[in-house]
Structures are given as C-alpha cells and as structure tokens.
C-alpha cells in the first residue's frame, strides 16, 4: 500500500454548516438597533429600537435553532 492510499483513508470529514439567512437577519437587526440608539431622541428612534430588538431576537433565535438542528443531524460520510 502506498503512502497516498494510507492518507486517503485517514482524512477526516470537514463539517460545513448548512446555508442560513440567520446571520444576515441578525446583522440587519443589530444595524437597526445601532441607528436607533444614535437617533434615540426622535419618534423614529423609539420605533427603530423596538423593531431592531424584534429583528435581532428573531435572527438570534433562527441561528440557535439552525445550530441545534445541525448538531442533532447525523454526520454524512
């Protein structure tokens, strides 16, 4: 058996997470939050704060749910 055949069998599978919109949604929510903090003295600042919190929590929840789903999925070989 040659060296290349030995290394082929010993290689580990690299796990790649499934694609998700969660990081983009989380980043958008955090951006809305940041701008609402800057403009907190206006009515739009308060509305932006509420909307930003909702979007941020939604994005974070989606990301956590995706990670739980990926962790419980069987490893594909």
DSSP file (Angstrom, degrees, kcal/mol; ACC not computed):
  #  RESIDUE AA STRUCTURE BP1 BP2  ACC     N-H-->O    O-->H-N    N-H-->O    O-->H-N    TCO  KAPPA ALPHA  PHI   PSI    X-CA   Y-CA   Z-CA
    1    1 A X              0   0    0      0, 0.0     2,-0.1     0, 0.0     0, 0.0   0.000 360.0 360.0 360.0 133.9    0.0    0.0    0.0
    2    2 A X     >  -     0   0    0      1,-0.1     4,-1.6     4,-0.0     3,-0.2  -0.338 360.0-106.9 -86.2 170.0    1.4    3.4   -0.9
    3    3 A X  H  > S+     0   0    0      1,-0.2     4,-2.1     2,-0.2     5,-0.2   0.874 117.0  56.5 -63.4 -39.3    1.5    6.5    1.2
    4    4 A X  H  > S+     0   0    0      1,-0.2     4,-1.4     2,-0.2    -1,-0.2   0.853 106.2  50.3 -65.9 -34.1   -1.3    8.2   -0.8
    5    5 A X  H  > S+     0   0    0     -3,-0.2     4,-1.3     2,-0.2    -1,-0.2   0.881 109.3  52.1 -69.9 -36.8   -3.7    5.4   -0.1
    6    6 A X  H  X S+     0   0    0     -4,-1.6     4,-1.0     1,-0.2    -2,-0.2   0.917 111.0  46.1 -64.5 -43.4   -2.9    5.5    3.6
    7    7 A X  H  X S+     0   0    0     -4,-2.1     4,-0.8     1,-0.2    -1,-0.2   0.811 105.0  62.0 -71.8 -28.4   -3.6    9.2    3.9
    8    8 A X  H  < S+     0   0    0     -4,-1.4     3,-0.5     1,-0.2    -1,-0.2   0.895 106.7  44.2 -63.9 -39.0   -6.8    8.9    1.9
    9    9 A X  H  < S+     0   0    0     -4,-1.3    -1,-0.2     1,-0.2    -2,-0.2   0.722 112.2  52.9 -78.0 -21.3   -8.4    6.6    4.5
   10   10 A X  H  < S+     0   0    0     -4,-1.0    -1,-0.2    -5,-0.1    -2,-0.2   0.517  80.1 115.0 -93.4  -5.9   -7.2    8.7    7.4
   11   11 A X     <  -     0   0    0     -4,-0.8     2,-0.3    -3,-0.5    -3,-0.0  -0.390  61.8-132.1 -67.6 140.2   -8.6   12.0    6.3
   12   12 A X        -     0   0    0     -2,-0.1     2,-0.4     1,-0.0    -1,-0.1  -0.632  19.9-110.0 -90.3 151.2  -11.4   13.5    8.4
   13   13 A X        -     0   0    0     -2,-0.3     2,-0.6     1,-0.0    -1,-0.0  -0.657  28.0-136.3 -78.2 131.8  -14.6   14.8    7.1
   14   14 A X        -     0   0    0     -2,-0.4     2,-0.5     2,-0.0    -1,-0.0  -0.815  17.4-137.0 -92.0 121.0  -14.8   18.6    7.4
   15   15 A X        -     0   0    0     -2,-0.6     2,-0.5    60,-0.0    60,-0.0  -0.654  19.3-170.0 -81.8 125.2  -18.3   19.6    8.6
   16   16 A X        -     0   0    0     -2,-0.5     3,-0.1     3,-0.0    -2,-0.0  -0.964  22.8-123.2-112.5 129.5  -19.8   22.6    6.8
   17   17 A X        -     0   0    0     -2,-0.5     3,-0.1     1,-0.1     2,-0.1  -0.315  32.7-100.2 -68.6 155.0  -22.9   24.1    8.3
   18   18 A X        -     0   0    0     48,-0.1    -1,-0.1     1,-0.1    52,-0.1  -0.407  49.5 -88.1 -71.2 151.9  -26.0   24.4    6.1
   19   19 A X        -     0   0    0     -2,-0.1     2,-0.3    -3,-0.1    -1,-0.1  -0.273  53.5-177.9 -61.3 146.1  -26.7   27.8    4.5
   20   20 A X        -     0   0    0     -3,-0.1     4,-0.2     1,-0.1     3,-0.2  -0.999  38.1-150.0-149.4 147.1  -28.8   30.1    6.6
   21   21 A X  S  > S+     0   0    0     -2,-0.3     4,-2.4     1,-0.2     3,-0.4   0.538  80.4  94.5 -86.8  -9.7  -30.3   33.6    6.5
   22   22 A X  H  > S+     0   0    0      1,-0.2     4,-2.8     2,-0.2     5,-0.2   0.872  80.0  50.5 -56.7 -45.5  -30.0   33.9   10.2
   23   23 A X  H  > S+     0   0    0     -3,-0.2     4,-2.3     1,-0.2    -1,-0.2   0.883 112.5  48.0 -62.0 -35.1  -26.6   35.8   10.3
   24   24 A X  H  > S+     0   0    0     -3,-0.4     4,-2.3    -4,-0.2    -1,-0.2   0.916 113.1  47.2 -70.3 -42.5  -27.8   38.3    7.8
   25   25 A X  H  X S+     0   0    0     -4,-2.4     4,-2.5     2,-0.2    34,-0.2   0.916 112.9  49.7 -64.0 -43.0  -31.1   38.9    9.7
   26   26 A X  H  X S+     0   0    0     -4,-2.8     4,-2.3    33,-0.2    -2,-0.2   0.921 111.2  48.8 -61.7 -44.4  -29.1   39.2   12.9
   27   27 A X  H  X S+     0   0    0     -4,-2.3     4,-1.9    -5,-0.2    -1,-0.2   0.891 111.3  50.1 -63.5 -39.2  -26.7   41.7   11.4
   28   28 A X  H  X S+     0   0    0     -4,-2.3     4,-2.5     2,-0.2    -2,-0.2   0.926 110.5  49.5 -64.6 -44.5  -29.6   43.7   10.0
   29   29 A X  H  X S+     0   0    0     -4,-2.5     4,-2.3    26,-0.2    27,-0.3   0.894 111.1  49.1 -61.3 -40.6  -31.4   43.8   13.4
   30   30 A X  H  X S+     0   0    0     -4,-2.3     4,-2.3     2,-0.2    -1,-0.2   0.845 109.8  52.4 -69.0 -32.6  -28.2   44.9   15.1
   31   31 A X  H  X S+     0   0    0     -4,-1.9     4,-2.4     2,-0.2     5,-0.2   0.921 109.3  48.6 -67.3 -43.8  -27.7   47.7   12.5
   32   32 A X  H  X S+     0   0    0     -4,-2.5     4,-2.2     1,-0.2    -2,-0.2   0.912 111.8  50.9 -61.2 -41.8  -31.3   48.9   13.0
   33   33 A X  H  X S+     0   0    0     -4,-2.3     4,-1.9    19,-0.2    -2,-0.2   0.921 109.0  50.6 -60.4 -44.4  -30.6   48.9   16.8
   34   34 A X  H  X S+     0   0    0     -4,-2.3     4,-1.7     1,-0.2    -2,-0.2   0.919 112.5  45.4 -62.4 -44.1  -27.4   50.9   16.3
   35   35 A X  H  X S+     0   0    0     -4,-2.4     4,-2.1     1,-0.2    -1,-0.2   0.864 110.7  53.7 -68.2 -34.3  -29.1   53.6   14.2
   36   36 A X  H  < S+     0   0    0     -4,-2.2    -1,-0.2    -5,-0.2    -2,-0.2   0.834 106.7  52.4 -70.3 -29.5  -32.0   53.8   16.6
   37   37 A X  H >< S+     0   0    0     -4,-1.9     3,-1.0     1,-0.2    -1,-0.2   0.883 109.1  50.2 -69.0 -37.9  -29.6   54.4   19.5
   38   38 A X  H 3< S+     0   0    0     -4,-1.7     3,-0.3     1,-0.3    -2,-0.2   0.916 120.1  35.4 -64.3 -42.9  -28.0   57.2   17.6
   39   39 A X  T >< S+     0   0    0     -4,-2.1     3,-1.5     1,-0.2     6,-0.4  -0.185  78.4 133.3-103.3  39.9  -31.4   58.8   16.9
   40   40 A X  T <   +     0   0    0     -3,-1.0    -1,-0.2     1,-0.3    -2,-0.1   0.651  60.6  66.3 -68.7 -15.8  -33.0   57.9   20.2
   41   41 A X  T 3  S+     0   0    0     -3,-0.3    -1,-0.3    -4,-0.1     2,-0.2   0.535  92.8  71.5 -86.0  -4.5  -34.4   61.3   20.8
   42   42 A X  S <> S-     0   0    0     -3,-1.5     4,-1.3    -6,-0.2     3,-0.3  -0.636  90.5-113.2-105.5 167.4  -36.9   61.1   17.9
   43   43 A X  H  > S+     0   0    0      1,-0.2     4,-2.1    -2,-0.2     5,-0.2   0.851 118.7  57.5 -65.4 -33.8  -40.0   59.1   17.5
   44   44 A X  H  > S+     0   0    0      1,-0.2     4,-2.7     2,-0.2    -1,-0.2   0.826 100.6  58.4 -66.5 -29.9  -38.3   57.1   14.8
   45   45 A X  H  > S+     0   0    0     -6,-0.4     4,-1.9    -3,-0.3    -1,-0.2   0.901 107.1  45.5 -65.6 -41.2  -35.6   56.2   17.2
   46   46 A X  H  X S+     0   0    0     -4,-1.3     4,-2.0     2,-0.2    -2,-0.2   0.917 115.2  46.9 -68.3 -43.3  -38.1   54.6   19.6
   47   47 A X  H  X S+     0   0    0     -4,-2.1     4,-2.6     1,-0.2     5,-0.2   0.908 112.8  50.4 -63.8 -41.5  -39.8   52.7   16.8
   48   48 A X  H  X S+     0   0    0     -4,-2.7     4,-3.0     1,-0.2    -1,-0.2   0.864 107.5  54.2 -64.1 -36.3  -36.4   51.6   15.4
   49   49 A X  H  X S+     0   0    0     -4,-1.9     4,-2.2     2,-0.2    -1,-0.2   0.931 111.3  44.3 -63.3 -45.6  -35.4   50.4   18.8
   50   50 A X  H  X S+     0   0    0     -4,-2.0     4,-2.1     2,-0.2    -2,-0.2   0.937 117.3  44.7 -65.1 -46.7  -38.5   48.2   19.1
   51   51 A X  H  X S+     0   0    0     -4,-2.6     4,-2.6     1,-0.2     5,-0.2   0.906 112.8  52.3 -64.2 -41.7  -38.2   46.9   15.5
   52   52 A X  H  X S+     0   0    0     -4,-3.0     4,-2.5    -5,-0.2   -19,-0.2   0.891 109.0  49.3 -62.6 -40.6  -34.4   46.4   16.0
   53   53 A X  H  X S+     0   0    0     -4,-2.2     4,-2.6    -5,-0.2     5,-0.2   0.927 112.2  48.7 -64.1 -44.0  -34.9   44.3   19.1
   54   54 A X  H  X S+     0   0    0     -4,-2.1     4,-2.3     1,-0.2    -2,-0.2   0.934 114.5  44.4 -62.0 -47.0  -37.5   42.1   17.4
   55   55 A X  H  X S+     0   0    0     -4,-2.6     4,-2.8     2,-0.2   -26,-0.2   0.902 113.9  50.6 -65.7 -40.9  -35.4   41.5   14.3
   56   56 A X  H  X S+     0   0    0     -4,-2.5     4,-2.5   -27,-0.3     5,-0.2   0.928 112.5  45.6 -63.7 -45.6  -32.3   40.8   16.4
   57   57 A X  H  X S+     0   0    0     -4,-2.6     4,-2.6     2,-0.2    -1,-0.2   0.901 113.3  51.0 -65.1 -40.0  -34.1   38.3   18.7
   58   58 A X  H  X S+     0   0    0     -4,-2.3     4,-2.5    -5,-0.2    -2,-0.2   0.941 112.4  45.8 -61.3 -48.4  -35.6   36.7   15.6
   59   59 A X  H  X S+     0   0    0     -4,-2.8     4,-2.2   -34,-0.2   -33,-0.2   0.902 114.2  48.0 -62.8 -42.1  -32.2   36.4   13.9
   60   60 A X  H  X S+     0   0    0     -4,-2.5     4,-2.5     2,-0.2    -1,-0.2   0.908 112.0  49.6 -66.1 -41.6  -30.5   35.0   17.0
   61   61 A X  H  X S+     0   0    0     -4,-2.6     4,-2.5    -5,-0.2    -2,-0.2   0.904 111.0  49.5 -63.2 -41.9  -33.3   32.5   17.6
   62   62 A X  H  X S+     0   0    0     -4,-2.5     4,-2.5     2,-0.2    -2,-0.2   0.913 111.3  49.6 -62.2 -42.2  -33.1   31.3   14.0
   63   63 A X  H  X S+     0   0    0     -4,-2.2     4,-2.3     2,-0.2    -2,-0.2   0.923 112.0  46.9 -64.7 -44.8  -29.4   30.9   14.3
   64   64 A X  H  X S+     0   0    0     -4,-2.5     4,-2.3     2,-0.2    -1,-0.2   0.916 112.3  50.6 -63.3 -42.5  -29.6   28.9   17.5
   65   65 A X  H  X S+     0   0    0     -4,-2.5     4,-2.4     1,-0.2    -2,-0.2   0.899 110.0  50.6 -62.6 -40.2  -32.4   26.7   16.0
   66   66 A X  H  X S+     0   0    0     -4,-2.5     4,-2.6     1,-0.2    -1,-0.2   0.907 110.5  49.3 -63.2 -41.2  -30.2   26.1   13.0
   67   67 A X  H  X S+     0   0    0     -4,-2.3     4,-2.3     2,-0.2    -2,-0.2   0.881 110.7  49.2 -67.2 -37.9  -27.3   25.1   15.1
   68   68 A X  H  X S+     0   0    0     -4,-2.3     4,-1.8     2,-0.2    -1,-0.2   0.913 112.6  48.6 -65.5 -41.8  -29.4   22.7   17.2
   69   69 A X  H  X S+     0   0    0     -4,-2.4     4,-0.8     1,-0.2    -2,-0.2   0.910 113.2  47.1 -64.5 -42.2  -30.7   21.2   14.0
   70   70 A X  H  < S+     0   0    0     -4,-2.6     3,-0.3     1,-0.2    -2,-0.2   0.864 111.2  51.6 -67.3 -36.2  -27.2   20.8   12.6
   71   71 A X  H  < S+     0   0    0     -4,-2.3    -1,-0.2     1,-0.2    -2,-0.2   0.845 112.5  45.0 -70.6 -33.0  -25.8   19.3   15.8
   72   72 A X  H  < S+     0   0    0     -4,-1.8    -1,-0.2    -5,-0.2    -2,-0.2   0.578  91.6 101.6 -88.5  -8.7  -28.6   16.7   16.0
   73   73 A X  S  < S-     0   0    0     -4,-0.8     2,-0.1    -3,-0.3     3,-0.1  -0.491  83.8-104.4 -73.3 143.6  -28.3   15.7   12.3
   74   74 A X        -     0   0    0     -2,-0.2     2,-0.3     1,-0.1    -1,-0.1  -0.396  39.8-103.7 -67.0 145.5  -26.4   12.5   11.6
   75   75 A X        -     0   0    0     -4,-0.1     2,-0.5    -2,-0.1    -1,-0.1  -0.519  31.2-136.6 -71.7 131.1  -23.0   13.0   10.2
   76   76 A X              0   0    0     -2,-0.3    -1,-0.1     1,-0.1    -3,-0.0  -0.781 360.0 360.0 -90.4 127.8  -22.8   12.4    6.4
   77   77 A X              0   0    0     -2,-0.5    -1,-0.1   -64,-0.0    -2,-0.0   0.380 360.0 360.0-113.3 360.0  -19.8   10.3    5.4
